[in-house]
Amino acid sequence: MFSKYDVYTTTQSIYCYPDSNILKNKLNIRDSKLLKTAEEEITLIKQMELLKNPIKGNFSKAHLMNIHKFIFEDIYSFAGKIRREQISKADTMFYPPDLIDRELDKVFAKIKEKNMLKETDEEKVFDNLAYVMAELNIIHPFREGNGRSIREFIRLMAKRMGYDLNWGNVDKEELLEASILSVDNYKVLIRVFEACVD
């Protein structure tokens, strides 16, 4: 999802064409509007496919990487790979590349440690989902496509626990705002999950 909440780097991005902020892509599109349209169309098809045939995994780092790879492999060569440069959005600075692996390991260890996937209490289920989503968001492991990959990962987590999340139930701007606020308080995402349960 492209939005006013765009990615910033302090120098020329290693992921962009020289002297531009357009991501190098397999379609070799050099126009930002055309790339935006192509990316949205391709990833929408991929996301629809995932509703029928979700990526199987054990809710690990590899599982998240495989989701990202599937959604973006037709557009970007970095699909399924951890980003290698510092990025920020608006006033939010994400984890530096050298800490991403460590921080992801902490999140996935907590999923296992707290036995989140076997939780049955609804309040705790939503609290756990909000915690994981907020942590993955501030880590922002990928150069592009974090939101879509993280939402799919969280959708699958919820499904494993017996909840069907429909992200279409919540306005994009509301979801974006909750994601930004979750940097300081992950619990703001709980009301998003409540709205998304079908």
C-alpha positions as CSV (number, residue, x, y, z in Angstrom):
1,M,0.0,0.0,0.0
2,F,1.5,3.3,-1.1
3,S,0.4,6.3,1.1
4,K,1.3,9.6,2.5
5,Y,3.3,7.5,5.0
6,D,6.2,6.9,2.6
7,V,9.6,5.4,3.3
8,Y,12.5,7.7,3.7
9,T,16.2,7.0,3.6
10,T,18.9,9.6,4.4
11,T,21.0,8.8,1.3
12,Q,20.5,7.3,-2.2
13,S,18.8,4.0,-1.5
14,I,20.7,0.9,-2.7
15,Y,17.2,-0.4,-3.7
16,C,16.4,2.5,-6.0
17,Y,17.5,3.5,-9.5
18,P,20.3,6.0,-9.4
19,D,19.3,9.6,-8.7
20,S,15.7,8.5,-7.9
21,N,13.5,7.1,-5.2
22,I,11.9,4.6,-7.5
23,L,12.6,1.0,-6.4
24,K,14.5,-1.2,-8.8
25,N,11.9,-3.6,-10.1
26,K,11.7,-6.7,-12.4
27,L,9.3,-4.8,-14.7
28,N,12.0,-2.1,-15.1
29,I,9.3,0.6,-14.6
30,R,11.0,4.0,-14.0
31,D,7.8,6.0,-13.3
32,S,6.5,6.0,-9.7
33,K,2.8,6.2,-10.6
34,L,3.1,3.3,-13.1
35,L,5.1,1.3,-10.6
36,K,2.4,2.0,-7.9
37,T,-0.4,0.8,-10.2
38,A,1.5,-2.3,-11.4
39,E,2.5,-3.2,-7.8
40,E,-1.0,-2.8,-6.5
41,E,-2.5,-4.9,-9.3
42,I,0.1,-7.7,-9.0
43,T,0.1,-7.9,-5.2
44,L,-3.7,-7.8,-5.0
45,I,-3.9,-10.9,-7.2
46,K,-1.2,-12.6,-5.0
47,Q,-3.1,-11.6,-1.8
48,M,-6.4,-13.1,-3.3
49,E,-4.5,-16.3,-4.0
50,L,-3.3,-16.4,-0.4
51,L,-6.9,-16.4,0.8
52,K,-7.4,-19.7,-1.0
53,N,-3.9,-21.2,-0.6
54,P,-2.2,-19.7,2.4
55,I,1.6,-20.1,2.9
56,K,2.1,-22.9,5.3
57,G,4.6,-22.6,8.1
58,N,5.1,-22.7,11.8
59,F,4.9,-18.9,12.5
60,S,8.6,-18.4,12.4
61,K,10.9,-16.0,10.7
62,A,11.1,-18.3,7.6
63,H,7.2,-18.2,7.5
64,L,7.1,-14.4,7.4
65,M,9.9,-14.3,4.7
66,N,8.0,-16.9,2.6
67,I,4.9,-14.8,2.7
68,H,6.7,-11.6,1.6
69,K,8.5,-13.6,-1.1
70,F,5.2,-14.9,-2.5
71,I,3.5,-11.5,-2.6
72,F,6.4,-9.6,-4.1
73,E,8.6,-12.0,-6.1
74,D,7.2,-10.9,-9.4
75,I,8.2,-7.3,-8.8
76,Y,11.2,-7.1,-6.6
77,S,14.4,-9.1,-6.4
78,F,14.6,-8.4,-2.6
79,A,11.3,-10.3,-2.0
80,G,11.7,-12.5,1.0
81,K,15.0,-10.9,2.1
82,I,15.7,-8.7,5.1
83,R,16.5,-5.1,4.2
84,R,20.1,-3.9,4.2
85,E,19.6,-0.2,4.8
86,Q,18.2,2.1,7.5
87,I,14.7,3.5,6.7
88,S,12.1,5.6,8.4
89,K,8.5,6.7,7.8
90,A,7.4,10.2,8.9
91,D,8.7,10.4,12.5
92,T,9.1,6.7,13.0
93,M,12.6,5.2,12.7
94,F,12.6,1.5,12.2
95,Y,15.2,-1.0,13.6
96,P,18.6,-0.7,11.9
97,P,19.5,-3.7,9.6
98,D,22.0,-5.2,11.9
99,L,19.4,-5.7,14.6
100,I,16.5,-7.0,12.5
101,D,17.4,-10.7,12.8
102,R,17.9,-10.5,16.6
103,E,14.6,-8.6,17.1
104,L,12.6,-11.0,14.8
105,D,14.1,-13.9,16.8
106,K,12.8,-12.3,20.0
107,V,9.2,-11.9,18.6
108,F,9.0,-15.5,17.3
109,A,10.6,-16.9,20.5
110,K,7.8,-15.0,22.5
111,I,5.1,-16.6,20.3
112,K,6.4,-20.0,21.3
113,E,7.2,-19.1,24.9
114,K,3.7,-17.7,25.6
115,N,2.1,-20.6,23.6
116,M,0.2,-17.9,21.7
117,L,-1.2,-20.2,19.1
118,K,-3.0,-22.3,21.6
119,E,-4.6,-19.3,23.5
120,T,-8.4,-19.5,23.7
121,D,-9.3,-16.5,25.8
122,E,-10.5,-13.8,23.3
123,E,-9.0,-10.9,25.2
124,K,-5.6,-12.6,25.3
125,V,-5.8,-13.6,21.7
126,F,-6.3,-10.0,20.5
127,D,-3.7,-8.8,22.9
128,N,-1.1,-11.3,21.6
129,L,-2.0,-10.5,18.0
130,A,-1.6,-6.7,18.7
131,Y,1.7,-7.3,20.4
132,V,3.1,-9.3,17.5
133,M,1.8,-7.0,14.8
134,A,3.2,-3.9,16.6
135,E,6.6,-5.5,17.1
136,L,6.9,-6.7,13.5
137,N,5.9,-3.2,12.3
138,I,8.6,-1.4,14.3
139,I,11.2,-3.9,13.1
140,H,10.0,-3.4,9.5
141,P,12.1,-6.2,8.1
142,F,11.6,-5.5,4.4
143,R,12.5,-2.6,2.2
144,E,8.9,-2.5,0.9
145,G,5.8,-4.5,1.5
146,N,5.9,-4.8,5.3
147,G,2.3,-4.0,5.9
148,R,0.9,-6.5,3.4
149,S,3.2,-9.3,4.6
150,I,2.6,-8.6,8.3
151,R,-1.2,-8.4,7.9
152,E,-1.1,-11.8,6.1
153,F,1.0,-13.3,8.8
154,I,-1.3,-12.0,11.5
155,R,-4.4,-13.2,9.6
156,L,-2.9,-16.7,9.6
157,M,-2.1,-16.5,13.3
158,A,-5.7,-15.4,14.0
159,K,-7.1,-18.2,11.8
160,R,-5.0,-20.8,13.7
161,M,-6.7,-19.6,16.8
162,G,-10.2,-19.8,15.3
163,Y,-10.7,-16.2,14.2
164,D,-11.3,-15.0,10.6
165,L,-9.9,-11.5,10.1
166,N,-11.1,-9.4,7.2
167,W,-8.9,-6.4,6.8
168,G,-11.5,-4.8,4.5
169,N,-13.7,-4.2,7.6
170,V,-11.4,-1.4,8.7
171,D,-10.6,1.8,6.8
172,K,-7.0,2.0,5.4
173,E,-6.3,5.3,7.1
174,E,-7.6,4.0,10.4
175,L,-5.4,0.9,10.2
176,L,-2.4,3.1,9.3
177,E,-3.1,5.5,12.2
178,A,-3.4,2.5,14.6
179,S,-0.1,1.1,13.3
180,I,1.7,4.4,13.9
181,L,0.2,4.7,17.4
182,S,1.2,1.1,18.2
183,V,4.8,2.1,18.3
184,D,4.1,3.6,21.7
185,N,1.2,1.4,22.7
186,Y,0.5,-1.8,20.9
187,K,-2.9,-2.1,22.5
188,V,-4.5,0.4,20.1
189,L,-4.5,-2.4,17.6
190,I,-6.9,-4.5,19.7
191,R,-9.9,-2.4,18.5
192,V,-8.7,-3.0,14.9
193,F,-8.9,-6.8,15.4
194,E,-12.3,-6.5,17.0
195,A,-13.5,-4.6,13.9
196,C,-11.9,-7.1,11.5
197,V,-13.4,-10.3,13.0
198,D,-16.0,-11.7,10.6
